Amino acid sequence: MNKLNPRQHEAVRYADGPLLVLAGAGSGKTSVITRKIAYLIEQKGIPGRHIAAVTFTNKAAREMKERVGKIVDKGKTRGLIVSTFHNLGLNMIREEHAHLGYHPGFSIFDAEDAKALLQDLMMREAADAGDELNDVQMTISSWKNAMRGPAEAYSKAADDREQRIAIIYKHYSEYLKAYNAVDFDDLILLPVQLFRECPDILAKWRRKIRYMLVDEYQDTNLCQYELVKQLVAERAAFTVVGDDDQSIYAWRGARPENLAQLKEDFPSLKIVKLEQNYRSTSRILRCANTVIANNPHVFEKALWSEHTVGEEIRIIRCRSEDAEAERIATEIIDQKLKNGLDFRDFAVLYRGNHQARLLEMKLQAYQIPYRISGGQSFFSKNEIKDAMSYLRLMINPDDDAAFLRVVNVPRREIGPRTLEQLSHYARSRNVSLFRALGDLGAETHVTEKGLDKLRRFAHWVDGTCERLFSEDPIPVIKQLFTDIEYEEWLHQHSGTPKQAERRMENIWYLVEGLQRMLDNDKGTADEIGIEDAITKMILRDMMEQKEEEDDSDKVQLLTLHASKGLEFPHVFIMGLEEEILPHRSSIEEGNIEEERRLMYVGITRARETLSLTYAASRKQYGEKLETIPSRFLDELPEDDLKWEGTGDLDQEANQKKGKATLSALLGDLGA
């Protein structure tokens, strides 16, 4: 507690009612949450098993849990819930599955599974339905996040298009239930609906969770807000931590107004502001405060720091997008060599992924190592998708998406015609594909040869399932991959033997992860079985897509959205032009406030230096067009800026000079 500043101290010690902690960027909010958990356990006598702390990513939850483990005795934290919203919802559904009408071992459909089901439903309506697939998926997701069921969506439909999507939504929900499956949005929606309909079950969960802490509260959607409200309404014993200036996820339903709504729902709400920033120079913070002051605020706050004033913010005008990427690459090498920095000290942020392409080419040309955040994740690798589908099928044979992925991997010579026949029959009986195989009626719909192959596969699945739950599960899972000769199949479908070996190693790494999950909980009150371990693994895949920790010496390239929560010594934000930042669609929709919050998030990632770049012209559809510098540049405090490239300088001579300097520096480096 001695390490906390007065405001942080106040936030930790206040436990007599509802509390909103307005935590500015870099103000030490994780310390506040973890120390508050310790304070509630050790000073207020609330057992760990009656406290729940929720956040949005597995990485944040893991960090929180580790920090609590360092400051509180392990025995006292037994049963403490530190998880994502979706993990909390999953545990609730798992415990209450019977009340919700699900069998144990239900499946969780990820975005791709959901998309495949929606596509199937839409193709029945119209052959070219694929064109609007993403739009339909997003609309259904937004309805779920707003707690709107199919019937309500239909009755409130604004036009024919929404009515059509509402009908698809109805069929989609029915099929999910038939498959004993839920999608990602259901993990929050189903507990909310259950608590509304069953007060006794809500009362049980209120007894279980006596104090609740919520991180990144500005990112909650309507459904998540409702879940929190249901759980805390009786005691009003909660702390939520958030920053309305960092709410940048409206496109996925986040509502910064949930912060203001708290005051209405809980009139005794206490507000504590964390405004001292431990990350950036005073000049960087002054720029951030000045920009964000242009947004309307329910809660006023201004970041400040005890750090030095720091270097001026550089605004660099470049001739073209090519010159912009070139300038960033040469600046990174120049600063690295002159100041003895590492490549990992630099980050380049941008509004859209497409901006990274040209930059990548320039970095490669200068042999600058880089890492793009959000590259291919562990769980998106084909072999891991195959393995996860086999595991999903083992715990829920009704999971059609998993069945269809693995029924022919490795090849069992089951043709698409056979699968189509089975699919038609299963649909007519309203059962899953796997269940349809056991029906005598299948013989009249599926060819004898095809049905024989399918039933042999089903027989093997049944036998493996039985062993999975009656024997030590890990050897059974290892045997599964031997049975199907998966390694041989990888060798046939990989470019080189080395690649096949690497892919098989990924499978064993996944199995080891399951083993660790089972071992970690062994002998504890929270001990889990193989079914729960696989379900948790599926959720982890969806939540973080393996947030890979790459600590190698590379420049970080990432979108402004992906940069939230991170910090870097030296930051470049590129593309400071109208229609890029702010984005064209936001300008057209009049939603500049969220774009300004994105700018604020970008500025506050920088610890020591910040450089903002823009191109005077850009090629669009092969035509060179003049650009307009971003309005956000005009909102920065003039005294803190250093403009470059705006005078009548001979650009070509300048570039030659820069390249000569670079060659000399690289020569020195080689020597």
DRENMI-995847 format. One record per residue (C-alpha): z, x, y negated. Coordinates in steps of 0.5 Angstrom, whole numbers, plus 2048, in hexadecimal, padded with zeros to 3 digits. Each point is the difference from the previous one (the first is absolute). Layout:
# DRENMI-995847
Z / X / Y
...
This chain:
# DRENMI-995847
800 / 800 / 800
801 / 806 / 7FB
7F9 / 801 / 800
7FE / 7FA / 7FD
7FF / 7FE / 7F9
804 / 7FB / 7FD
7FB / 7FA / 801
7FE / 802 / 807
808 / 800 / 801
801 / 7F9 / 7FD
7FA / 7FE / 805
803 / 803 / 806
807 / 7FD / 7FE
7FE / 7F9 / 7FE
801 / 7FB / 806
803 / 7FA / 7FE
7FA / 7FC / 7FF
7F8 / 800 / 7FF
7FD / 807 / 7FD
7FA / 802 / 7FE
7FF / 807 / 7FF
7FA / 801 / 7FB
7FE / 807 / 803
7FB / 804 / 7FC
7FB / 805 / 803
804 / 807 / 803
806 / 7FD / 7FE
804 / 801 / 807
800 / 7F9 / 803
800 / 802 / 807
806 / 804 / 7FE
803 / 7F9 / 7FD
7FE / 7FC / 806
803 / 805 / 806
806 / 802 / 7FC
801 / 7F8 / 7FF
800 / 7FF / 807
805 / 806 / 801
805 / 7FC / 7FB
7FF / 7F9 / 803
802 / 803 / 807
806 / 805 / 7FE
803 / 7FD / 7FA
7FE / 7F8 / 800
801 / 800 / 808
7FA / 7FD / 802
7FE / 802 / 807
7F9 / 803 / 800
7FE / 7FB / 805
800 / 7FB / 7FA
7FC / 804 / 7FB
7F8 / 7FF / 800
7FC / 805 / 7FC
7F9 / 7FE / 7FF
7FA / 804 / 7FD
7F8 / 800 / 801
7FE / 806 / 804
803 / 803 / 807
800 / 807 / 7FC
805 / 7FD / 7FA
804 / 7FC / 806
801 / 807 / 804
801 / 804 / 7FA
806 / 7FB / 7FE
803 / 800 / 807
800 / 808 / 800
803 / 800 / 7F9
806 / 7FB / 802
801 / 804 / 807
802 / 806 / 7FC
805 / 7FD / 7FC
803 / 7FB / 804
803 / 801 / 807
7FC / 7FD / 806
805 / 7FC / 803
800 / 7FC / 7F9
7F9 / 7FF / 800
7FF / 7FD / 807
7FC / 7F9 / 7FF
7FD / 802 / 7F9
7FA / 7FD / 7FE
7FB / 805 / 7FD
7F9 / 7FD / 800
7FA / 7FE / 7FD
7FF / 7F8 / 7FF
7FB / 7FF / 806
805 / 804 / 805
806 / 7FB / 7FD
7FB / 7FA / 801
7FE / 803 / 807
807 / 801 / 803
801 / 7F8 / 7FD
7FA / 7FE / 804
802 / 804 / 806
807 / 7FD / 800
7FE / 7F9 / 7FE
7F9 / 7FF / 804
802 / 7FA / 804
802 / 7FC / 7FA
7F9 / 802 / 7FD
7FC / 7FE / 807
7FE / 807 / 802
801 / 804 / 807
804 / 807 / 800
7FB / 805 / 7FF
7FC / 7FD / 7FB
7FA / 804 / 7FD
7FF / 802 / 7F9
7F9 / 800 / 7FD
7FE / 805 / 7FB
7FB / 7FF / 7FB
7FA / 802 / 805
803 / 7FB / 805
800 / 7FB / 7FB
7F9 / 801 / 7FD
7FD / 800 / 807
804 / 7F9 / 802
7FD / 7FE / 7F9
7F9 / 802 / 801
800 / 7FD / 807
802 / 7F9 / 7FD
7FC / 801 / 7FA
7FA / 801 / 804
800 / 7F9 / 803
800 / 7FD / 7F9
7FA / 805 / 7FE
7FC / 806 / 803
800 / 804 / 7F9
808 / 7FE / 7FF
801 / 808 / 800
7FE / 801 / 7F9
807 / 7FC / 7FE
804 / 803 / 805
804 / 804 / 7FC
801 / 7FB / 7FA
802 / 7FA / 806
805 / 805 / 802
803 / 802 / 7F9
801 / 7F9 / 7FF
804 / 7FE / 806
804 / 806 / 7FF
802 / 7FE / 7F9
801 / 7F8 / 802
805 / 803 / 805
803 / 804 / 7FB
801 / 7FA / 7FB
803 / 7FC / 806
7FA / 7FC / 801
7FE / 7FD / 806
7F9 / 7FE / 803
802 / 7F8 / 7FE
802 / 802 / 7F9
7FB / 805 / 7FF
7FB / 7FA / 802
803 / 7FB / 7FB
800 / 805 / 7FA
7F9 / 803 / 801
7FD / 801 / 7FA
7F9 / 7FF / 802
7FC / 7FF / 807
800 / 808 / 801
808 / 7FF / 800
800 / 7FA / 805
7FB / 804 / 804
805 / 806 / 801
806 / 7FB / 801
7FC / 7FD / 806
7FF / 808 / 802
808 / 801 / 7FF
802 / 7FA / 804
7FC / 802 / 806
802 / 808 / 7FF
807 / 7FE / 800
7FF / 7FB / 806
7FD / 806 / 804
805 / 805 / 7FE
805 / 7FB / 803
7FC / 800 / 806
800 / 807 / 801
807 / 801 / 7FF
7FF / 804 / 7FA
802 / 801 / 7F9
7FC / 803 / 7FA
803 / 805 / 7FB
802 / 7FA / 7FB
803 / 7FC / 805
806 / 805 / 801
802 / 7FE / 7F9
7FE / 7F9 / 800
802 / 7FE / 807
808 / 802 / 7FE
7FF / 7FC / 7FA
7FE / 7FA / 803
805 / 800 / 805
806 / 801 / 7FB
7FD / 7FA / 7FC
800 / 7FB / 807
806 / 803 / 803
806 / 801 / 7FC
804 / 802 / 806
7FC / 806 / 801
800 / 802 / 7F9
808 / 7FF / 800
800 / 805 / 806
7FB / 805 / 7FC
805 / 800 / 7FA
806 / 801 / 804
7FC / 806 / 803
7FE / 803 / 7F9
805 / 800 / 7FB
7FD / 804 / 7FB
7F9 / 802 / 7FE
7FD / 805 / 7FD
7F8 / 800 / 7FE
7FC / 806 / 7FE
7F9 / 7FF / 7FC
802 / 7F9 / 7FE
7FA / 7FF / 7FB
7FC / 801 / 806
802 / 7FA / 804
7FC / 7FA / 800
802 / 7F8 / 800
802 / 800 / 808
804 / 806 / 7FF
803 / 7FE / 7FA
802 / 7F9 / 804
803 / 804 / 806
804 / 804 / 7FC
803 / 7FA / 7FC
801 / 7FC / 807
804 / 806 / 802
804 / 801 / 7FA
801 / 7FA / 7FD
807 / 7FE / 803
804 / 806 / 7FE
7FB / 803 / 7FA
802 / 807 / 803
7FA / 804 / 7FF
7FD / 806 / 7FC
7F8 / 800 / 7FE
7FD / 806 / 7FE
7F9 / 800 / 7FC
7FC / 802 / 7FA
7FB / 7FB / 7FD
7FC / 805 / 7FD
7FE / 803 / 807
7FE / 7F9 / 803
7F9 / 802 / 802
7FF / 7FB / 806
7FE / 7FA / 7FD
7FA / 800 / 805
804 / 7FF / 806
805 / 7FB / 7FD
805 / 804 / 7FC
803 / 7FC / 7FB
804 / 804 / 7FA
802 / 7FA / 7FE
805 / 800 / 806
805 / 804 / 7FC
800 / 7FB / 7FA
801 / 7FA / 805
806 / 803 / 803
804 / 7FF / 7F9
7FE / 7F9 / 801
802 / 7FF / 807
806 / 804 / 7FF
803 / 7FF / 7F9
806 / 805 / 801
7FB / 806 / 801
802 / 806 / 7FD
7FB / 805 / 7FE
800 / 808 / 800
7FB / 804 / 7FD
7FE / 807 / 803
7FC / 803 / 7FB
802 / 808 / 801
7FA / 803 / 803
801 / 806 / 804
7F9 / 802 / 801
7FC / 801 / 7FA
800 / 803 / 7FA
802 / 7FC / 7F9
7F8 / 801 / 7FE
7FE / 7FC / 806
805 / 7FB / 800
7FF / 7FF / 7F9
7F8 / 7FE / 801
802 / 7FC / 806
805 / 7FC / 7FC
7FB / 7FF / 7FA
7FA / 7FE / 805
805 / 7FB / 803
803 / 7FD / 7FA
7F9 / 7FC / 7FF
802 / 7FC / 806
804 / 7FA / 7FF
807 / 801 / 803
806 / 7FB / 802
804 / 806 / 801
800 / 806 / 7FB
801 / 807 / 802
7FE / 807 / 7FE
800 / 806 / 804
803 / 807 / 7FE
801 / 806 / 802
805 / 807 / 7FF
7FA / 804 / 802
7FC / 804 / 7FB
7FB / 7FD / 7FC
7FA / 803 / 804
7F9 / 801 / 7FF
7FB / 7FC / 7FC
7FC / 7FB / 804
7F9 / 802 / 800
7FB / 7FB / 800
7F9 / 803 / 802
7F9 / 7FD / 7FE
7FB / 803 / 805
7F8 / 7FF / 800
7FF / 7FC / 806
804 / 7FE / 806
7FD / 807 / 804
803 / 804 / 7FA
807 / 7FC / 801
800 / 802 / 807
7FE / 807 / 7FE
805 / 800 / 7FB
806 / 7FE / 804
7FE / 805 / 806
800 / 806 / 7FB
806 / 7FE / 7FC
804 / 800 / 807
7FE / 807 / 802
801 / 802 / 7F9
807 / 7FD / 7FF
802 / 803 / 808
7FE / 807 / 7FE
802 / 801 / 7F9
807 / 7FC / 802
801 / 802 / 807
800 / 7F9 / 803
7FF / 7FD / 806
7FA / 7FB / 802
805 / 7FB / 802
803 / 800 / 7F9
7FA / 7FC / 7FD
7FE / 7F9 / 801
7FA / 7FC / 7FE
800 / 7F9 / 7FF
7FB / 7FB / 7FF
7FF / 7F8 / 800
7FB / 7FF / 806
7FF / 804 / 806
7F8 / 801 / 7FE
802 / 805 / 7FB
803 / 805 / 805
7F9 / 801 / 803
7FD / 805 / 7FA
807 / 803 / 7FF
800 / 802 / 808
7F9 / 803 / 7FF
803 / 804 / 7FA
806 / 802 / 804
7FC / 802 / 806
7FB / 805 / 7FC
806 / 803 / 7FD
804 / 801 / 807
806 / 7FC / 7FD
804 / 7FD / 806
801 / 7F8 / 7FF
803 / 7FA / 803
7FE / 7F9 / 7FF
806 / 7FC / 801
7FE / 7FA / 804
7FB / 804 / 805
800 / 7FE / 807
807 / 7FE / 803
802 / 801 / 806
800 / 7F9 / 802
7F9 / 7FF / 7FE
7FD / 805 / 805
7FC / 7FD / 806
804 / 802 / 805
807 / 7FE / 7FD
7FD / 7F9 / 7FF
7FE / 800 / 807
807 / 802 / 802
803 / 7FB / 7FC
7FC / 7FB / 802
802 / 801 / 808
807 / 800 / 7FE
800 / 7FA / 7FC
7FC / 7FC / 806
806 / 803 / 804
805 / 7FC / 7FC
7FC / 7FA / 7FF
7FA / 7FF / 804
7FE / 7FA / 7FC
7FE / 805 / 7FA
7F9 / 7FF / 800
7FE / 805 / 7FB
803 / 805 / 804
7FD / 7FE / 807
7F9 / 800 / 7FC
801 / 807 / 7FE
802 / 803 / 807
7FD / 7FC / 805
7FA / 804 / 800
803 / 807 / 7FE
7FF / 804 / 804
7FA / 7FC / 802
801 / 7FB / 806
7F9 / 7FD / 7FF
802 / 7FA / 7FE
7FA / 7FD / 7FB
801 / 7FC / 7FA
7FC / 7FA / 803
806 / 800 / 805
805 / 801 / 7FA
7FD / 7FA / 7FC
800 / 7FC / 806
807 / 801 / 801
802 / 7FF / 7F9
7FC / 7F9 / 800
804 / 7FE / 806
807 / 802 / 7FD
7FE / 7FD / 7F9
7FF / 7F9 / 804
807 / 801 / 803
803 / 802 / 7FA
803 / 806 / 804
800 / 808 / 7FF
7FA / 804 / 804
805 / 803 / 805
803 / 7F9 / 801
7F9 / 7FD / 801
7FF / 805 / 806
805 / 7FD / 804
7FD / 7F9 / 800
7FC / 7FE / 805
7FB / 7FC / 7FB
7FE / 807 / 7FE
7FC / 801 / 806
7FB / 7FA / 7FE
7FF / 804 / 7F9
800 / 807 / 801
7FB / 804 / 805
803 / 802 / 807
7FF / 807 / 7FF
803 / 800 / 7F9
806 / 7FC / 802
801 / 805 / 806
800 / 806 / 7FB
805 / 7FC / 7FB
805 / 7FE / 805
800 / 807 / 803
802 / 802 / 7F9
805 / 7FB / 7FF
803 / 801 / 807
801 / 807 / 7FD
803 / 7FE / 7FA
805 / 7FB / 803
802 / 806 / 805
801 / 805 / 7FA
804 / 7FB / 7FC
805 / 7FE / 806
801 / 808 / 801
801 / 801 / 7F8
806 / 7FB / 800
803 / 802 / 807
800 / 807 / 800
800 / 806 / 7FB
7FB / 7FE / 7FB
7FE / 807 / 7FD
7FD / 802 / 807
7FD / 7FA / 801
7FC / 800 / 7FA
7FE / 807 / 801
7FD / 7FE / 807
7FD / 7FA / 7FC
7FB / 806 / 7FD
7FF / 803 / 807
7FE / 7FA / 803
7FB / 7FE / 7FB
7FD / 808 / 800
801 / 800 / 7F9
800 / 807 / 7FF
7F9 / 800 / 804
7FD / 7FB / 7FC
802 / 804 / 7F9
7FC / 806 / 803
7FA / 7FC / 801
801 / 7FD / 7F9
802 / 806 / 7FC
7FB / 805 / 7FC
804 / 806 / 804
805 / 801 / 805
805 / 803 / 7FB
7FF / 7F9 / 7FC
802 / 7FC / 806
806 / 804 / 802
802 / 7FF / 7F8
7FF / 7F8 / 801
804 / 800 / 807
806 / 804 / 7FC
800 / 7FB / 7FB
801 / 7FB / 806
806 / 804 / 803
803 / 800 / 7F9
800 / 7F9 / 7FF
803 / 7FF / 807
806 / 805 / 7FE
801 / 7FC / 7F9
802 / 7FA / 805
804 / 805 / 804
804 / 802 / 7FA
801 / 7F9 / 7FD
803 / 7FE / 807
804 / 806 / 800
803 / 800 / 7F9
803 / 7F9 / 801
802 / 801 / 807
808 / 7FE / 801
800 / 7FD / 7F9
801 / 7F9 / 7FE
7F9 / 800 / 7FE
7FD / 802 / 806
7F9 / 7FE / 801
7FB / 7FF / 806
7F9 / 802 / 801
7FD / 7F9 / 7FD
804 / 801 / 7FA
7FE / 807 / 7FF
7F9 / 7FF / 801
800 / 7FA / 7FB
804 / 805 / 7FB
7FA / 805 / 801
7FB / 7FB / 7FF
804 / 7FE / 7F9
800 / 807 / 7FE
7F9 / 801 / 801
7FE / 7FA / 7FC
806 / 802 / 7FA
7FE / 807 / 7FF
7FA / 802 / 804
804 / 806 / 802
802 / 803 / 7F9
7FE / 807 / 802
804 / 805 / 7FD
7FC / 806 / 7FE
803 / 805 / 7FC
7FB / 805 / 801
7FD / 804 / 7F9
7FB / 7FB / 7FE
7FE / 7FC / 7F9
802 / 7F9 / 801
7FB / 7FB / 7FF
802 / 7F8 / 7FF
7FF / 7FA / 7FD
805 / 7FE / 7FA
802 / 7FA / 805
802 / 805 / 806
803 / 805 / 7FB
806 / 7FB / 7FF
807 / 803 / 802
7FD / 807 / 800
801 / 806 / 7FB
7FC / 806 / 7FE
801 / 806 / 7FC
7F9 / 800 / 7FD
7FC / 7F9 / 800
7F8 / 7FF / 7FE
7FE / 7F9 / 7FF
7F9 / 7FF / 800
7FB / 7FB / 7FD
804 / 7FD / 7FA
7FA / 7FC / 7FE
7FF / 7F8 / 7FF
7FE / 7FD / 806
803 / 805 / 804
807 / 800 / 7FE
801 / 7FB / 7FE
7FC / 7FD / 805
7FA / 7FC / 7FF
802 / 7FA / 804
807 / 800 / 7FC
7FD / 800 / 7F9
7FC / 7FA / 802
806 / 7FC / 803
804 / 802 / 7FA
805 / 804 / 804
801 / 806 / 7FC
807 / 800 / 801
800 / 802 / 808
7FB / 806 / 7FE
805 / 802 / 7FB
805 / 800 / 805
7FC / 805 / 804
7FF / 804 / 7FA
807 / 801 / 7FF
801 / 801 / 808
7FB / 806 / 7FF
803 / 803 / 7FA
807 / 800 / 803
7FE / 804 / 807
800 / 806 / 7FC
806 / 805 / 7FF
7FD / 805 / 7FC
7F9 / 7FF / 7FD
7FB / 7FB / 800
7F8 / 800 / 7FF
7FC / 7FA / 7FE
7F9 / 800 / 801
7FA / 7FC / 7FF
7F8 / 801 / 800
7FC / 7FE / 7FA
7FA / 7FD / 804
800 / 7FE / 807
7FA / 7FF / 805
7FF / 7F9 / 802
7FB / 7FD / 805
7FC / 807 / 7FE
801 / 7FE / 7F8
804 / 805 / 7FC
805 / 7FB / 7FC
804 / 802 / 7FA
808 / 7FE / 801
805 / 7FE / 7FC
807 / 804 / 801
805 / 7FB / 802
805 / 7FC / 7FC
806 / 803 / 803
7FE / 807 / 7FC
800 / 7FD / 7FA
807 / 7FD / 801
803 / 807 / 802
805 / 804 / 7FA
7FB / 804 / 7FC
805 / 805 / 7FF
801 / 802 / 807
7F8 / 801 / 802
7FB / 805 / 800
7F9 / 7FE / 800
7FB / 805 / 803
7F8 / 7FF / 800
800 / 7FB / 7FB
7FD / 805 / 7FA
7F9 / 803 / 7FF
800 / 805 / 805
7FB / 803 / 804
802 / 7FD / 807
7FB / 805 / 804
802 / 806 / 7FD
807 / 7FE / 801
7FF / 7FE / 807
7FD / 807 / 801
806 / 803 / 7FD
804 / 7FC / 805
7FC / 802 / 806
801 / 808 / 7FE
807 / 7FF / 7FF
801 / 7FD / 807
7FB / 805 / 803
805 / 806 / 7FD
806 / 7FC / 803
7FD / 7FF / 807
7FE / 807 / 800
807 / 802 / 7FE
803 / 7FC / 806
7FB / 803 / 805
802 / 807 / 7FE
